[in-house]
């Protein structure tokens, strides 16, 4: 009887715990049930420990933990049709992806996401490979400085400097038409792309005139 009572208490505790971490997702979401399982697992192994670390040691310690956690993810192998190199664009590190055979003279400047505080260019290899498979053009991924160590507007300044350097000095080297360079990003990178595009539009000291077309 005592064993049954203990079993029921444990079962009730598990049910209560699962209910407390359950967050419903929209029914129309693609792969909803898979995400419904993965999302609470990620919260348990990343989000909740990160919050505890932040409470004890502050936001920088939380960011270090998050960077370490996401660095554990295995990155896809670089396809043989793509060459990766690193460069320095006006003091800003960039990761340059060159296709074996480009279909046009365009290029993409990709600004990665991560809440302005985590992730890096290498973590986005898979995203870049998928883009290049479809578009077959060079991609320049910007390794901008991260918060909270580097305060606003460090990330914006880095992205802007890298883009200006590309447009004015590197397009010829990469065999890229400056009028066909697109700036894009996801999450925080999408925000940075929009802000940088508008800042460049207002500048009068650069040799090119960007066109701002925001697409979500």
KAJOSUL-V492166 format. One record per pair of residues at least 12 apart in sequence whose C-alpha atoms are under 8 Angstrom apart, sorted by the first residue. I is the first residue (numbers start at 1). GAP is how many residues later the second one is. Records with the same first field share a line. If there is no record, write none. Layout:
I->GAP, GAP
This chain:
21->19
22->18
24->12
46->20, 23
50->12, 15, 16
59->89
60->88, 89
63->54, 55
66->52
67->51, 52
70->49, 53
71->48, 52
75->48, 50, 51
76->49, 50
78->47, 51
79->50
81->18, 19, 20
82->15, 16, 17, 18
83->14, 15, 16, 17
84->12, 13, 14
85->12
89->72, 73, 76, 77
90->71, 72, 75
92->50, 51, 52, 66, 67, 69, 70
93->49, 50, 51
94->27, 46, 47, 48, 49, 68
95->26, 27, 45, 46, 47, 48
96->42, 43, 44, 45
97->41, 42, 43
98->39, 40, 41
99->33, 37, 38, 39
101->35
102->34, 35, 36
103->32, 33, 34
104->32, 33
105->32, 70, 71, 72, 75
106->31, 32, 70, 71, 72, 73, 74, 75, 76
107->30, 31, 32, 33, 69, 70, 73, 74, 75
108->29, 30, 31, 32, 73, 74, 75, 76
109->30, 31, 32, 33, 54, 72, 73, 74, 75
110->29, 30, 31, 32, 73, 74, 75, 79
111->30, 31, 32, 48, 72, 73, 74, 75, 78, 79, 81, 82
112->12, 29, 30, 73, 74, 75, 76, 77, 78
113->72, 73, 74, 75, 76, 77
114->73, 74, 75
115->72, 73
116->30, 31, 39, 72, 73
117->29, 30, 31
118->28, 29
120->23
121->20, 21, 22
138->36
142->16, 17, 20
144->12, 14, 15
145->13
155->37
156->36, 39, 40
159->33, 37
160->36, 40
164->42
167->41
168->39, 40
183->14
194->20
197->13, 14, 15
198->14
